[in-house]
Amino acid sequence: MSTAFTRRAFLAGSVAAPAAYLLVRPANAQETLQPTPACGDQPTVRQTEGPYFKPKSPLQRDLVPAGAGGPTLALWGLVVGLDCRPVAGALVDLWHADDTGAYDNVGYRCRGHQFTDERGRYLFRTVVPGLYPGRTRHYHVKVQAPGGPVLTTQLYFPGERQNAADWIFDPSLVLTLGDDATGRTGRFDFAIAT
Ligand SMILES: [Fe+2]
């Protein structure tokens, strides 16, 4: 365990969930984080934007479309700087296929953004994206500290059969899945330049 990771674990592990986050906080939220892309070591890996990004997504936390089938997920985590400190007010812009594997390129279905709270936390409730030809299961995301550069990347699910065949799949971008009283949770902590 590196010094940087230890420091990061201390900072991130000391975060307590506000009321809104208690709905989705996994039971092990106070435990040491898994070594996903670690601040102090390297920033979260960048990935291609893909063809379906749309600017000016709505400010919304609940991206579950009306009538959606399939499982939902509370997608949450921290945004920290390369100094391992939480970044407040960071933009987290999420877009993804719906549960059938389709993108809405006309409206803003399964598209939205949030800003991290004072402790660097973000939270969305959305569907588990469906598969579409040529890719494994994934979310698209852009993360930006106030006044900082934009990180564009993608997030993946563990244990997906298609991961190994996806040409840009990166194991450092896999969600940590869990469960709480409200259902399935997926956590990913971003380490970004500020
Ligand atoms: Fe995609």
Residues whose N, C-alpha, C, O or C-beta is under 5 A from the ligand:
A	BS01	LIG	G50
